[in-house]
Each structure stands twice: as C-alpha cells, then as structure tokens.
Amino acid sequence: MTEPLKPEENTTAPEADLAEKIAETNASQAQPAIESVAKEVASEPAGWERATLEKLMFATLDEQRTARRWRNAVRLTWLAFLVVMAWVFFSHNGPTKDVSAPHTAVVEIKGEIASGAEAGSESVVASLRAAFEDDGARAVVLLINSPGGSPVQAGIINDEIKRLKLKSKKPVYAVVEESCASAAYYIAVAADKIFVDKASIVGSIGVLMDGFGFTGLMDKLGVERRLMTAGVNKGFLDPFSPQTEIQRAFAQSMLDQIHKQFIDVVKAGRGTRLKETPEIFSGLFWSGQQAIELGLADQLGNLDFVAREVVKAEDIVDYTRRENVAERLVKRFGAAIGEGAIHALKAIPAIR
C-alpha cells in the first residue's frame, strides 16, 4: 500500500488541492488523479494571467480616459475664464437702465478724492460728461460721501461741473450722505443747491500738510543723518532733517495761498447764502442742521427726495464709472508688489 502524500506547508492553492486529492486516493487511483489535477493546475495559471493582463489593460485605458477628461475640463475652464474676463474688461460700466426716458442722473463721489481713486477727477469727470450729455437726464445729482482729499482733484471736478452746467443748462444738486468735508465740499459748492441729512458732517474748509520729525530722537540714539543735496532747500520737509524758520514760513505761505483759493471757490458757489463768521473758514466742520443755518447747505433731503420733489423725475440712473473686476485685479496685483516700497519712499507729505 502506497503511503498518502502530505502537502507541503508553503504550497500554493493549486498544489495544495493536488496534495489533498492525492492523500484521499489509494495507490491504484493515485496516478489518474495526479494526471487530472495536473491538467487543472496547468490550465489555471494561463487563465489567471490572461485575466490579469485584461484588467491591467482596461485599468490603463480608464486612467487615460480620466486624464484626458481632466485635461479637457481644465482647458474648457480656462477658456471660459478668459472669455468672462474679456467680457468684464471690455464691458461698458455706465448706466444700467434704459436712459431714453426722463430721469435723474446720479454721479457718486465716495471715499478719498485722489488721483487714481474712484473719486478722482478722471473717473468723476467721465461720469459727469456721460450724465450731462444724455438727453433723458433732467438734472444731475452729486451723491457725496467723502472726507476730502486732494485740492487739485477737487478743483478739476469743480471746474468741469461749472463748464458742463453752463453748456447743457441742466441743474446740478449735491446730496450729502455721511460726510462732505474739505475737498468734497470744494466740489459740492459747484452745485445749485446742497441737500444734507441733519446729522451729516459738512465743512472743514481748510488745508493741511502733515508729516513727522525725528531729529530729537536721532540725537538721543546717536544716529547721524547723511543727506546730500544740490540746492539749499532740496531737503525741505525731510523728516530726518531739522526744519528752519525760513522753510516753515515758506510752507505756511503756500498753504495760505491754497486756502484762499478754497475760500474764493466757496464764496463764489454759495454767494449771499453764506453767513460768514470768524470760524467758517477755520477748518471746523458742522452737522447738517448747523450747515444749513450757516449757509453751507440749503435744506434737508436725500436722493429720493431730490429726484421726486425737486427734479420731478423719480427714475434714478447711476452714471458713476466704477472699476470692473479686471481693473481691480490688475491694480491689486500691482499694489501688492509695490505698495510697501512706495510708502517707504514717500518723503513729501500730501497737501489736502
């Protein structure tokens, strides 16, 4: 009698089956069983390899399809983004309503009045021209909410309002929301009437030039300022150099001259309505109610009130030129790169 064969511990699954079947058979049946199981073992690896290859091929194809879909999706996304950016960049950002019917045209002056800002002369003048040129506009309203800014920018806007008003014969009204101070009031006096809220801030008819001086601190720290100039006053207003009395007097005379220009514009705009007092041109500011009493403003009223009761055209159309998304992105990108360096290199304080 032949001893049953014992399967090895490290046999594979087909070999284990073979050993098990051989162990269960007797000597006379061992040879046929071995031959039968051998055929199964011989056929199974070939089928397994084929299935594995097929799976690998299908997986590779699926991966290629997925990658191709992602590439197409990314390309389509970028194309859509570029189309949207082009549309936004070249889109007209003027009035959003039909301007053929009679309406009240509005130009907003908001924030700091400075070159390159939304309330700068370039943007505001372009908005004013569009508003005055529209035949449907019955009047132009300056919607003001600004603490002031550059007298140069304010002067440009003031001159353009008077020119357009004379050319078109359309009335101009100023409506003050939160504040109308300094350069903002410089612009407002070009209007035929100024409307305020009783709690609005109005006035601040004055000019300032601010800065810092660090000479005393530098002496205490033992720091020496090495500034070389060609011209006695070229280092004028340098915060790290002492200021002479001659330089101080020169700066004060320049500020007084700009202040007088401001006063003349206010007097020309307000005329006999202005009740002049020693404080009126001192740089103080007042509430809207006080401004009416002093003749700095005419009456209480908001934008809707002016459009409905004064202009008699309730439909309001905004002509304010605002930066679109592309312009803001470009400016922010440039500002992120150079803002710190620009502020660090500013040596001459702004006049406002």
Secondary structure, 3 states (H helix, E strand, C coil): CCCCCCCCCCCCHHHHHHHHHHHHCCHHHHHHHHHHHHHHHHHHHHHHHHHHHHHHHHHHHHHHHHHHHHHHHHHHHHHHHHHHHHHHHHCCCCCCCCCCCCEEEEEEEECCECCCCCCCHHHHHHHHHHHHHCCCEEEEEEEEEECCECHHHHHHHHHHHHHHHHHHCCCEEEEEEEEEECHHHHHHCCCCEEEECCCCEEECCCCCECCCCCHHHHHHHCCCCCCCCCCCCCCCCCCCCCCCHHHHHHHHHHHHHHHHHHHHHHHHHHHHHCCCCCCCCCCCEEEHHHHHHHCCCCEECCHHHHHHHHHCCCCEEECCCCCCHHHHHHHHHHHHHHHHHHHHHCCCCCEC
